[in-house]
Each structure stands twice: as structure tokens, then as C-alpha cells.
Amino acid sequence: MLDEHDEIHPLFYGAPKSASFKKLRKRIVRQTREAIEQYGMIERDARWLVCLSGGKDSYTLLAVLHELKWRGLLPVDLLACNLDQGQPGFPATVLPEFLKKMGVEHRIEYQDTYSIVMDKVPAGRTFCALCSRLRRGNLYRVAREEGCSAVVLGHHRDDILETFFMNLFHGGRLATMPPKLVNEEGDLFVYRPLAHVSEADCEKFAQKMAYPIIPCDLCGSQDGLQRQQVKQILDGWEKNSPGRRQVMFKALTNARPTHLLDPNLFDFAGLERRSVEPKDSIVDKSNSVPILR
């Protein structure tokens, strides 16, 4: 990857020259491209609404998608979008200034969902469910207004794993965030191109690039969230057995309905056995009496 200014997108200006960063960048780009191809995300000449929160994950997503497009590997138009939800103290000028400086086409949408969440959610309850529904509804609306066929989110491998275990522990189902889905209305795709990328790599990448990170003070300030608890469990497993997260993620790509218990996925009731000759016997065809070895 050449880093002369005429060979890269402005989002990569000032990238570290170290071998470790180049390996990190190459790995993230490769894993993102693999996910895009594996899950069939590319519609030629499509337009994607790339959702940008100002966190490490969405900055990584934005940079890698522009890297792929810059190199002719992603034949779609990209529109970055930040939804300003009216949180007190939110630095509203950071993202517009950054995107303008980087030459990234963008739209900043203001909708005061913060007040709605604070009004509707009882004291002591978490904000995530209502906040995400309101945010998603507004992003779908913006995507339609901008002629986009897909809403693109920055969820990474660890988000997908955490969601799986949250559903397992608290929801009683085997389910997680899919890399690609169609919304309930059926008119928009939802993509997660960072599905194969680890959270640690996103964090390292965004920090090394010195992107202006904006923390989420709305839900990040709450203690005892189910996702935080699951994350602590996964951190413990990873510490005791390095590489455990990747093994578990691989399992999500290798489901075997015959070895689970869901009759809607596999017809257990219709399963039939076949009569076969025992492998450890020889049949005397003259009188059909089996002769033991």
C-alpha cells in the first residue's frame, strides 16, 4: 500500500509508517473485503449510508470503506451520516469539521431522541433498546431521502459475539447480529462489513490514526448493562485462553442444525433409519446365514 498523497484517500494521510501498523491496516482491509464478498453486500452502482457515531468502530468503518473504494474494489457511492441525538455536551462541530477536512460526502441529521429516551425510560432501566430503535428509524428515513439502498453499521466481531451470548443467557435463543439483513419494511439492506474485524484492531487503528473520538455518554455512563457483563465474561475467557473469541466466532459460521434441538431447522420427526449389513460380518449367500469373523 503506497502512502503518497496521490495514492491514498485523505482519511489515511499521516498514517504511521511502522511495520506493525501496516500489518494492522492490511488485516482490517482484508477482513472487511472478505466479509463484503462472503455475504454478498455489493450491488454495483448502489449508494450506501455509512453511519458515523464518532466512535472508534465507525471511524474504522469509514476509513476502510473509502480505502476499498479508492482502490476500485468497492463500486458503490458512500454517504457518511451522523445522527446528532441531542445529548447534552455532545461536540456537534467535531464530525462536520473532520468530514469536510477529509473531503468525505456527508449529512449531519439532528433529532432530539435524547429527550424522548430520558422521558420514556424508567429510572434504573437501560436506555439502549429505545435509543437504538429511535436511531435506527431516523437512519432508515435518511437513507430513503438520500436514495441509498443500504444502511451500513460499524458493528465488529466482538459486538456479534456479545449479542450471541446476550441472546443465549437472557433471550433463550441462538441468534446474533447478521452481517447482512433486510429491514422490516423490506426496502433497505443493513450491512456490517466489519463482522470479521476484532474490537481491539478497531481501537488500535483509530488511536494510531488519531481520529477525534467522541464517547457515548448516554449509555456508556450506565453501570450493570448486560452487554458489559457479557464482555467481562468474554474478556476472562480470552485472558485464560488467548484466541478463544476467534474460535467462538468461527463456530457462528459453522452451525449444524442436525446437532441442535430446533425442529423448525431440522425435521427430527421425519428422520428415518436404513437397514444395513453389519460391517463386521460376512454373509453366506447360499443359506443367508451370517458367518462371524
FENUR-V646611 format. One record per pair of residues at least 4 apart in sequence whose ideal C-beta (glycine too) atoms are under 8 Angstrom apart, sorted by the first residue. I is the first residue (numbers start at 1). J is the second residue. Records with the same first field share a line. If there is no record, write none. Layout:
I = J  J
This chain:
1 = 8  22  25  26
2 = 7  8
3 = 7  8  12  15  17
4 = 8
5 = 13
8 = 12  13  15  67  70
9 = 63  66  67  69  70  102
10 = 101  102  103
11 = 62  63  66  67  102  104  209
12 = 63  67  209
14 = 209  210
15 = 21  25  208  209
16 = 21  208
17 = 21  22
18 = 22
19 = 23
20 = 24
21 = 25  208
22 = 26
23 = 27
24 = 28  201  204  205  208
25 = 29  205
26 = 30
27 = 31  201
28 = 32  60  64  197  201  202  205
29 = 33  64  67  68
30 = 34
31 = 35  194  196  197
32 = 36  64  65  68  193  194  196  197
33 = 37  68  73
34 = 38  196
35 = 39  41  179  192  193  194  195  196
36 = 41  42  68  74  191  193
37 = 41  42
38 = 179
39 = 179  180  191  195
40 = 180
41 = 150  179  180  189  191  193
42 = 46  74  75  76
43 = 76  149  150
44 = 75  76
45 = 75  76  77
46 = 76  77  148  149  150
47 = 76  77  78  79  146  147  148  149  150
48 = 65  76  77  78  79  148  149  150  151  152  191
49 = 79  81  139  142  143  146  148  150  151  152
50 = 58  61  62  65  78  79  80  81  152
51 = 58  81  82  83  139  151  152  153  154
52 = 58  59  61  62  80  81  82  95  99  106  154
53 = 57  58  82  154  214  216
54 = 58  59  82  94  95  212  213  214
55 = 59  154  213  214  215  216
56 = 60  202  203  205  206  207  211  213
57 = 61  154  155  156  159  194  199  202  206
58 = 62  154
59 = 63  206  209  211  213
60 = 64  154  194  197  201  202  205  206
61 = 65  152  153  154  193  194
62 = 66  80  104
63 = 67  205  209  211
64 = 68  193  194
65 = 69  74  78  152  193
66 = 70  78  104
67 = 71
68 = 73  74
69 = 73  74  75  76  78
77 = 105
78 = 104  105
79 = 105  106  107  146  148
80 = 99  104  105  106  107
81 = 106  107  108  109  139  142  146
82 = 95  96  106  107  108  109
83 = 109  111  113  135  138  139  142
84 = 90  92  108  109  110  111
85 = 90  111  112  113  114  131  134  135  218
86 = 90  110  111  112  113  114  115
87 = 114  217  218
88 = 114
89 = 217
90 = 214  217
91 = 214
92 = 96  108
93 = 97
94 = 98  212  214
95 = 99  106  108  212  214
96 = 100  106  108
97 = 101
98 = 102  211  212
99 = 104  106
100 = 104  106
107 = 142  146
109 = 138  142
111 = 134  138
112 = 116
113 = 117  131  134  135  138
114 = 118  218
115 = 119
116 = 120  130  134
117 = 121  127  130  131  134  218
120 = 130
121 = 125  126  127  130
126 = 219  222  225  226
127 = 131  218  219  222
128 = 132  219  225  227
129 = 133
130 = 134
131 = 135  218  219
132 = 136
133 = 137
134 = 138
135 = 139
136 = 140
137 = 141
138 = 142
139 = 143  151
140 = 144  151  183  185  188
141 = 145
142 = 146  148
143 = 148  149  150  151  188
144 = 148  187  188
148 = 188
149 = 188  189
150 = 188  189  190  191
151 = 183  188  189  190  191
152 = 190  191  192  193
153 = 190  191  192
154 = 192  194  202
155 = 159  160  177  192  194  195
156 = 160  194  195  197  198  199  202
157 = 161  194  195  196  197  198  199  245  246  249
158 = 162  198  199  231  234  245
159 = 163  177  199
160 = 164  176  177  192  195  249  252
161 = 165  176  234  245  248  249  252
162 = 166  227  230  231  234
163 = 167  175  176  177
164 = 168  174  175  176  252
165 = 169  230  233  234
166 = 170  171  226  227  230
167 = 171  172  173  174  175  176
168 = 172  173  174
169 = 226  230
170 = 226
171 = 175
174 = 260  262
176 = 252
177 = 192
178 = 192
179 = 191  192  193  195
180 = 189  190  191  192
181 = 189  190
182 = 186  188  189  190
183 = 187  188  189  190
194 = 202
196 = 249
197 = 201  202
198 = 202  245  246
199 = 203
200 = 204
201 = 205
202 = 206
203 = 207
204 = 208
205 = 209
206 = 211  213
215 = 220
216 = 220
217 = 221
219 = 225
223 = 228
224 = 228  229
225 = 229
226 = 230
227 = 231
228 = 232
229 = 233
230 = 234
231 = 235
232 = 236
233 = 237
234 = 238  244  245
235 = 239
236 = 240
237 = 241  244  245
238 = 242  243  244  245
240 = 244
243 = 247
244 = 248
245 = 249
246 = 250
247 = 251
248 = 252
249 = 253
250 = 254
251 = 255
255 = 260
256 = 260
257 = 262  265  266
258 = 266
260 = 265  266
262 = 266
263 = 267  268  269
267 = 271
277 = 281  283
278 = 290
280 = 292  293
281 = 290  291  292  293
282 = 290  291  293
283 = 288  289  290  291
284 = 288  289  290  291
